[in-house]
Amino acid sequence: RRSWPFARMETRKALRIEKTPVPAGNYALVFHPNTPNDEGMSFEVRKIAPGEFLQAGNVMTRTPEGETLWREPVAFDTTEQTVPTLEIEVHPEASAVRLKIRYGNRATQTVFAR
């Protein structure tokens, strides 16, 4: 059971996820598998050193060291359409940035407030 760092996020301005401040900086977005206690899958925003950690062709690269700013359970909805690869969409809104994530026939979203 290992974590899955699926994206790198770089912000120039501070954001907030739920009540947690996310200062400008570099972050790894990480999924964690279901726990042995069946607590469910979780999603983490981890502050990391600048630079790219993702590797082309390696979908299970090592999760970079860093400080966990936010980690909460994540729920995926079942979708009618199946996508062949991981899809990440960023939707800027007036007061937030909506991150939509799709994988196979599952989807979730997270909102970062401005």
RAMOSUL-V135669 format. One record per backbone hydrogen bond with DSSP energy under -0.5 kcal/mol. NH is the residue of the N-H (numbers start at 1). CO is the residue of the C=O. If there is no record, write none. Layout:
BEGIN
nh=NH co=CO
nh=NH co=CO
END
This chain:
BEGIN
nh=4 co=31
nh=5 co=61
nh=6 co=4
nh=6 co=29
nh=7 co=29
nh=9 co=27
nh=11 co=25
nh=15 co=22
nh=16 co=113
nh=17 co=20
nh=18 co=16
nh=18 co=111
nh=20 co=17
nh=21 co=19
nh=22 co=15
nh=25 co=11
nh=27 co=9
nh=28 co=46
nh=29 co=7
nh=30 co=28
nh=30 co=44
nh=31 co=4
nh=32 co=42
nh=38 co=35
nh=42 co=32
nh=43 co=72
nh=44 co=30
nh=45 co=70
nh=46 co=28
nh=46 co=44
nh=47 co=67
nh=48 co=26
nh=55 co=58
nh=58 co=55
nh=59 co=57
nh=61 co=58
nh=67 co=47
nh=69 co=45
nh=69 co=67
nh=70 co=45
nh=72 co=43
nh=74 co=41
nh=77 co=107
nh=79 co=105
nh=83 co=104
nh=87 co=102
nh=89 co=100
nh=91 co=89
nh=91 co=98
nh=92 co=90
nh=93 co=96
nh=97 co=112
nh=98 co=91
nh=99 co=97
nh=99 co=110
nh=100 co=89
nh=100 co=98
nh=101 co=108
nh=102 co=87
nh=103 co=106
nh=104 co=83
nh=106 co=103
nh=107 co=77
nh=108 co=101
nh=110 co=99
nh=112 co=97
nh=112 co=110
nh=113 co=16
nh=113 co=111
nh=114 co=95
END
